[in-house]
Amino acid sequence: MPKISMLIPDADLAAIDDVADHNRTAFMIRAALDAAAHIKRQREDAEVRRICASTSKRDRRISKDYEPTLKDGLE
């Protein structure tokens, strides 16, 4: 199995080395963890949006069912 540094272009490794404080592996692991956390947040946000959308659809259906009753109470 090739080392990860063999798969990354030299220019990219040089850019990483400029900011990695001589610990390329730790820098790459931190970047991967940050990316994973970002993806997890995106998935959670999408799930919340899906739940909110389905809840609002259900609320609209329920309100249509009780619309005549609601109108009677408002008059």
KENUDREN-520514 format. One record per residue: residue in one letter; x, y, z of N, C-alpha, C in turn. Coordinates in pm, whole numbers, plus 50000, padded with zeros to 5 digits. Layout:
N
AXYZXYZXYZ
...
//
This chain:
75
M500854988250000500005000050000500895012450000
P500675021549906501535033349899501265042950014
K502305050250050502155060550152501285071750095
I500555078450182499675089050135500455100150066
S501675102550112502475113250052502845110149908
M502765097349870503065093649731501875096649640
L500695098349698499485100749621499155115549606
I499825123849683499555138249683500645145249603
P500265154049512501265161149432502245168949520
D503485169949473504535176749550504155191049585
A503525198149494503135212049521502155212749638
D501225203249644500265202949755500955199449886
L501905190049881502665186550001503455198550052
A504035206149960504795218050000503885228150068
A502665229950016501705239150077501315234250217
I501135221250231500805215550362501975217650458
D503185214950412504365216350497504555230750544
D504115240450463504235254550503503435257650629
V502345250650651501475253750765501385242450867
A502005231150840501835219350925502815218551041
D503695228151054504675228151164505415214751175
H505875209651065506685197551057505955185051106
N504645185451106503875173651145502755171651042
R503175167350925502275165750810501135156050842
T501445144950907500425134850936499335140451027
A499745146951134498765152751227497915163351156
F498545171151070497815181450995496755175050905
M497145164450834496215157750743495075151050820
I495405145150935494365138751016493395149351067
R493925160651113493065171451162492155176551050
A492725178250931491935182850817490845172750782
A491175159950789490185149550760489075149550865
L489435151250992488435151851098487525164051082
D488125175351047487325187451023486365185450907
A486845179250801485985176550684484855166950722
A485175156750801484155147150843483095153950930
A483535162751020482575170051105481685179051020
H482265185350920481495194050830480445185950753
I480835174450703479895165850629478785161050722
K479155157450846478155152950943477145164050971
R477635176450989476735187751013475805189950894
Q476345188750773475515190350653474405179750649
R474745167450682473745156750683472685159150790
E473135163550908472175166351016471265177950977
D471835188350916471025199750871470005195450767
A470415186850676469495181950573468365173850637
E468695165950737467675158050807466675167250879
V467185177650943466295187251011465385194050910
R465955198150795465125204450691464055194850641
R464415182150625463445172150579462325170350681
I462695169450807461695167750913460775179950919
C461365191850913460565204150918459605204850800
A460075201050683459225201450564458075191550578
S458355179450625457285169550638456315173550749
T456825179750855455965184150964455045195350916
S455585204750839454735215650792453685210450695
K454015200450614453015194550524451905187950605
R452305180850709451315174250795450445184650864
D451055195450912450295206050977449275212150882
R449665214150756448735219750658447575210150632
R447875197050626446805187250605445835187350723
I446365187850843445515188050963444665200750964
S445275212050932444515224550934443415224450830
K443645218050715442585216950614441435208450667
D441765197850740440725189250798439835197050896
Y440455206050971439715213351074439365227551033
E439585231050907439335244650859437895249150885
P436895241050855435525245650882435295248651030
T435845240351117435685242451260436395255251303
L437585257451249438335269451284437595281951239
K437025281551121436285293151071435065295951158
D434385285551203433225287451290433635294351420
G434775290651472435215296551597435665310951583
L436085314851464436575328451444435455338351414
E434315333451373433215342451336432445347151455
//
